[in-house]
C-alpha cells in the first residue's frame, strides 16, 4: 500500500497506484513524477540521475573530478507525436530539437546525436523520407551530426506509424554549472517567448479546432540562443526547456529542487491570442501546455534586464519576458498573481490534460 | 481578446472591490451555485479581494462531483464490455468509482474515448456499426440540449447502436434542497449563468419569492463574479429579494426556447441521487418513453454493490457546510492523483480548486509550513 494513504485504511479507492500504466503516467505531470520517484530512481540510484536535470553531466574516466575538463552532457528522449506532420514541424524536427535543446539548457555544446526508429509495417516510405529530410535540416541548424542509429519494424498495429528515440552528447565548457537547484530568492524568471504554442498546435489538429490564424508549433533549436545568453551573462543560474508538463511543470520542479517559491505575474505571461482562446475553449491552463522551442531562465536580478535585451535581439527570443521572481516563501510552491490581483497556486499537471465539461 | 480580456480588467476589478467594501455593513454568506464559478473564484483569487464580512460558499454545481457513485460504477462496467465504445467528456475519466476509474478501464483494454461534443458519438456509431457507442450524458441544464440533440438525431437516423448513460441534474431543486436544510447558512445565490441561458430566469423568480432570497444570475469571468457579488450584497443590504441578471449579455429572461423544446422532447424530470447529498425529488432528467430505447441502463442491466470512501466529506462540502481545508484528508490522503471523492477530481470541484489554486493559504501537503498572512 502506498505510504501516503497508509493512514486511512478505510479508503476503498486507492487510485494512487494504478495497477496498469495509464496515459497520465506519460503527461510529464505528477503521475510521471510518481513513476520516476518510486520505480526508476530506486532501481538505478546514482547521484547523476537523482539530480533530475534535463540532461546528465558526466565525466569519462581519466579526468580528475575537479579538473573542469572532459565533462560531457548526455541525454535521451523518445518521440511518439501524432499526427506525424503538424503545422510548424514534424516528428523528425521535434526528435532532433528535443534532444539538442536538453543538452543546450545544461550549458553544453551539442555535438553528436543518435536516432533509433521504430517503424510500423505499412508506413509510406515517402513519409519516412520527409521525416529524415527534416531531421537532416534540424541537425544542420543545431550544429550536430547524427553519428549512429538503429531501425526496427513492428507489425501493423503494434506501433503508431513511427516512434523515434534520439540520444545526444555535448561538451560542457569549464566552469559552467546550471541547475534547477540553483535558484535563489530575488532571482528573476524569464521565458524566451510565447508559451503553449506546440501543445495547442498539436491539439487543434487532433481535435479539428480551427482558428482565424494557423496555430504553429514552436519547435526550434535553442542551441544558438543559449550560446548567446551564456556569452552575455555567465551568472545565469538555470536554464530549462519546458516541454511536457509546460512552464508550470518546470517551475514546480525548480521550486522543489531549489527549496524556494516561484511567484509569477499573470499579466506578464506571453501567450498568443489564439493559444489563449484555444485554452479557454478546451478548459486548459496554458502553463500546463507543452512547448518545444522555448526556455525558462533563472537569473540574478541585476542581470535580468540586460539578459532580456540580449534575448530579444535573437530570433528565438524576440518575445522573451520576465514572468516572475524567486522568493523565499512559500517554499516549494509556485504561485501567481492573477489578472485582477488575486493570488493562486500554479500546480503541476496532475494526470493527463483533461478538457472540462462546461 | 473580445469577451475575455475586458472581463479581466484589473482597474475595473479595483472599482468593484472598492464598491463592495463601500456597501458592505455586516457579514453576508453567498453561495455560487456553479462549479465553473468556483473555478474562476479560486483561480483568480477573488475571495481575497472581498472584505472579511463576505463569505463565499461553493455550491453543488459541479456535474462531475454530484454524479452518483452507482452511475460511475455502471459506467465502468459498461465501458469494460468488449462490444462497447464508451464516450465521455474528459473530466469524468478520473472520477473514482468503487473500484478504479475510466482511465484504468482504458488501460485494461476498454475502448474509452474523450469527446468534445455528444454528436461525435453518432459519427462513431455510423463508423462502427457492429459496436455499441455509449455516451455518458452528464451535466446540468447547460449540457442537456446538446445531449438531447444526440439522442434525437440517433432516433431520427435509426442509429440503434447508440445509447446514453444519463446522469443529468437540475439546479433549482438543488437550491431548494439547500434552502430547506435546517442548517442552511446561504443568504443569497449567484445563479449559474449558462444554466439560465438555456432555461431562463422564471424558475429562479419563483425560488426567490418562495424563500425570500436574492438571486443574481452571474457569468464566469472574474469581473462577472465581482459584479454578481456586488449586486447580491446590494440586495442583501437593501433588504430586497428577487432575481437580478448580471449576465445579460448571454442570458435572456425566457432562456432559449428551441433548447427547451428539444429537452422537453427527449427528457422528463425524475428523482435523482446526488453524490454526497442524497436523493432530491425531481432533480434530474431521464429519457422520455419515446427515447427509452437509447437508455444504456436498460440495454446493459447491471447489478452493482457500491461503496463510498468513508473518509470523504463531500456531502458537507457540496452543501457548503464545510470548506475543503476543514477535511482532515484534504491534501493529505486526498489529492487530485488520489481522489477520495469527486470534488477533488474535476477542476470545477471545490476540493480540486482549493488544492490546485488555493493551497498557499494554509500548510500544504508534505511538511511545508506557510506563514499566515504572507500574501496579505
Interface residues (C-beta under 8 A of the other chain):
Chain A: X2 X4 X5 X7 X8 X10 X11 X12 X13 X14 X15 X16 X18 X19 X20 X21 X22 X23 X24 X30 X31 X34 X207 X267 X273 X276 X277 X280 X282 X283 X329 X330 X331 X332 X333 X335 X337 X338 X339 X340 X341 X342 X343 X344 X345 X347 X350 X351 X352 X354 X355 X356 X357 X358
Chain B: X1 X4 X8 X9 X10 X13 X14 X36 X39 X42 X43 X44 X45 X46 X47 X48 X49 X63 X64 X89 X90 X91 X92 X93 X94 X96 X97 X98 X99 X100 X101 X103 X104 X106 X107 X108 X114 X116 X138 X139 X140 X142 X143 X194 X222 X223 X226 X307 X308 X309 X310 X311 X329 X332 X333 X335 X336 X337 X338 X339 X340 X346 X347 X348 X355 X356 X357 X358 X359 X360 X364 X366 X368 X370 X371 X374 X375
